[in-house]
Amino acid sequence: MLQQNLELYKKIYDMFDEGSIITDKKGAIITVNRAFTETTGYSFDEVRGKNPNILNSGKHDPAFYIDMWAQIHADGYWEGEIWNRRKNGEIYPEWLKISSVKNNQGEVTHYIGVFSDITTRKKDAENLRLFARVFDSSSEGIMITDTGGNIISVNPAFTSTTGYTKKEIIGKKPNILQSGRQSPEFYIDMWTSIHATGSWEGEIWNRRKDGEVYPEWLSINAVKNEQGQITNYVGVFTDITERKRAEEHLKYLAHYDTLTGLPNRLHFHEKLSEAITAAEQSDQFFIVAVIFLDLDRFKLINDTLGHSVGDRVLKQVAQRLQGCVDGNDLIARLAGDEFTIMLTDIKHRFEVVEVLEKMTKRISEPFILQGQEYFISLSMGISLYPDHGISPEELIKNADSAMYLAKESGNEYKFYSEEIDLANERIVTLKNGLHRAIEQGQLRIYYQPQVDVESKRIVGLEALIRWAHPELGMISPADFIPIAEESGLIIPIGEWMLKEVCRQYGIWKEQGIAPQTVSINLSVRQFRDPDLVQKIKNTLRKTEMDPSCLELEITESISMHNMEEIIGALNAIRELNIKVSVDDFGTGHSSLSYLMQLPVDTLKIDKSFIKNLPSSDNVSIVRAIIDMAHALELKVTAEGVENEEELQFLKEHSCDKVQGYLFSRPVEGSEIEKMLAVQST
């Protein structure tokens, strides 16, 4: 039995992953295990009866061993790092534990040594120190964040470039560096690339601590663990200010559109002014023509194929237009899909028509995008010097007005004429009617449900205004809201709407059917009202409205206006415990960098991104918006949800709320009341 147990323990002993050696009390080796042989290269027969000092590496002085054995004799145990030598002469580090074994009389009979080869661990530690030195000495700025976008480490080059110390930046989000120069699409495309490929690289403009905006070349990489899950993001950047300061490049940026290479608004304005001056001073009469051009159905391409494809279309359009004019003429890109063209030395109006027809024919040729043909048409408005204006501003404005009339009427082009004045008369009619709309009870409030994705219960309502004109019928908000904005009538209309919505919500609350929140759109013009916050307070007090049940939606144009005023007003509003959301996010008007500054609670994804999910090309964009919003601790509401497939996609990607025709169109208060009553039963 004793022999059997001995054999069993011997097998177990040989199964240990740690090397082991047993000596008698004089230090003669009695036995070693398999791991000892694998680590040192010595077989049992080669070391039997030998002293373990055959493994000594020579890296330790005698005092090291004296102290080791002094502790073993005193405590019966020693543990620490030691360097030994393998049979082949290689010196390696190991973690060694030595224990003495005593008999029943307390006499030492054996010593047991157990060790682990820590070569790999030492190399890892050395590599870590090496990487730390590289990290600290790199001339490129390096920033590491967690998956929530919180900065966890930066190197000295980051500090010297941005001006932020490590203490100031740790725990913050990278948007603290944003300059405001990039559009929402830029960041959406960036994160779409990171989600899709794990990396992104490109030029970006950021802001130093002292407020200076500077260009940098930035690469962002997602770091994944062994399970393929993202654990961190690493950004590496180089300040390219000096390169960008080259005089010719700065001049190009100031006068030319970087996407198409065409002159920009500033350059076009300067050249048009020069052409007008030349026409005034010329002995011969000639016309200067200004063409304001807009692409029809371009938004569809952006929405369905993505902005990168849209950019390629704009480049092709620019090339085609350039082939339709002479060398003395000028084509400029103002913004988006808007172009202006200046024709000089024109003797007769039919010469302008020839150019218009040439451009129409050229643009009507198919665009091959992702293997399919797409067709684009033009809407063009034309103004002529001196008949339609004598200044650049007047000519551009009148050409713009004529273009909108052409787009509305479905014509390819229109010259500025009395028709424009007639169109303006309708605007005046609407403007005058708006003054009486509130007094005469012509305004209506419709509500659209906002539904929780998980429970499919109505948790909120968006209040929307309608105008029932006694003569013109139901007028679209798209027609009268811009007029109300321009005339300032949006302020009294907004006051009336807020009071009416709060009053109605109070009734529903008394009935026990009110949802969690009701939201109202606020315009930029309302933010300019210095009494806005006080008016909101007064309305809440008079209607006894619980402010936590009210949500105010910022219009998409808010990022184009004075941000200090906007942020000040929003902070004051949120101090009242009112929620704030950003409407129509991603449409190209709301700046992402401004979003980072805005004290908001919710992002509403524009319906153009939701349509046809998950089969559309907007899948990555929507996913990126949701991930970005949640990283910023914001709720997400998707607009324009029309079918179960879209709802399921949004549910799978953790969207919080949805609204759209799948649940209900905007309806009058009486219809909403019925829905709420049914839900509460």
Salt bridges, closest charged atoms under 4 A:
GLU38 OE2 - ARG34 NH1 2.96
ASP45 OD1 - ARG48 NH2 2.96
GLU46 OE2 - LYS87 NZ 2.46
GLU81 OE2 - LYS122 NZ 2.93
GLU90 OE1 - ARG86 NE 3.26
ASP117 OD2 - ARG86 NH2 3.04
GLU126 OE1 - ARG129 NH2 2.61
GLU126 OE2 - ARG133 NH2 3.70
GLU168 OE2 - LYS209 NZ 2.46
GLU185 OE2 - HIS307 NE2 3.88
GLU203 OE2 - LYS244 NZ 2.92
GLU212 OE1 - ARG208 NE 3.09
GLU212 OE2 - ARG245 NH2 3.65
ASP239 OD2 - ARG208 NH2 2.96
GLU242 OE2 - ARG245 NH1 3.12
ASP257 OD1 - ARG333 NH1 3.03
GLU270 OE1 - HIS255 NE2 3.60
GLU274 OE1 - LYS271 NZ 3.65
ASP294 OD2 - LYS407 NZ 2.70
ASP296 OD1 - LYS407 NZ 2.47
ASP303 OD2 - LYS299 NZ 2.82
GLU365 OE1 - ARG362 NH1 2.41
GLU393 OE2 - HIS269 NE2 3.00
GLU419 OE1 - LYS414 NZ 3.21
GLU462 OE1 - LYS604 NZ 2.95
GLU495 OE2 - LYS535 NZ 2.73
GLU500 OE2 - ARG503 NH2 2.43
ASP529 OD2 - LYS535 NZ 2.69
ASP546 OD2 - LYS509 NZ 3.83
GLU553 OE2 - LYS604 NZ 2.82
ASP601 OD1 - ARG574 NH2 2.63
ASP627 OD2 - HIS195 NE2 3.29
GLU639 OE2 - LYS604 NZ 3.39
GLU644 OE1 - LYS456 NZ 3.80
ASP656 OD2 - HIS630 NE2 3.13
GLU671 OE2 - LYS674 NZ 3.63
